[in-house]
Amino acid sequence: NAGVTQTPKFQVLKTGQSMTLQCAQDMNHNSMYWYRQDPGMGLRLIYYSASEGTTDKGEVPNGYNVSRLNKREFSLRLESAAPSQTSVYFCASSDLRGGNTIYFGEGSWLTVV
Amino acid sequence: GENVEQHPSTLSVQEGDSAVIKCTYSDSASNYFPWYKQELGKGPQLIIDIRSNVGEKKDQRIAVTLNKTAKHFSLHITETQPEDSAVYFCAASKGGNQGGKLIFGQGTELSVKP
């Protein structure tokens, strides 16, 4: 049972480059999320998708775009990476039927130089 | 919007002692309060949660208390063990279809010394 799978695990980008973080869940959850984690700031919600076909902004959406490709997959795109986007990114999923317990992936470490 | 404050930022205890981590929240509409444990290099894992219709919940050595009037909730770990060493995060949300829109505290790094 893989749960929530993110790729890549590590990535170094140059300022201005673009990239997409991929996320897939195998728990048949309706809702998926992208969070970023920075030292001393906990986890902050970037974007979420309450159900297939919908996406909404979270606390810190600027500089990011998302795509809910299907029920399983939710990708996060950085169109023009900036050093301020150096962070650890976590994908997560949940389902109302599961009492909204959120399951996180293992994280993607992104460095923008 | 919701704001969650967590204290302390670091906590060091001797093995066998108890550890308490406290959080306050600002939005009285929040009704779901999970606690996550994050080990180095891993994603956060849910260890216990509480909903606003309950004042206390226990699971073996872990308990969470909620005071809705004061808008604060706490994590209690008894008989701590070295494997409890990790970063702990509290969070709050309005539940329902907003359940995944968690607002997290800043985290507490717990160190349990053998």
Interface residues (C-beta under 8 A of the other chain):
Chain A: V4 S31 Y33 G40 M41 G42 L43 R44 L45 Y48 A50 G58 E59 F90 A92 S93 S94 L96 G99 N100 T101 I102 Y103 F104 G105 E106 G107
Chain B: G1 V4 Q6 S9 Y32 P34 Y36 G41 K42 G43 P44 Q45 L46 D49 F89 S93 G95 G96 N97 G99 G100 K101 L102 I103 F104 G105 Q106 G107
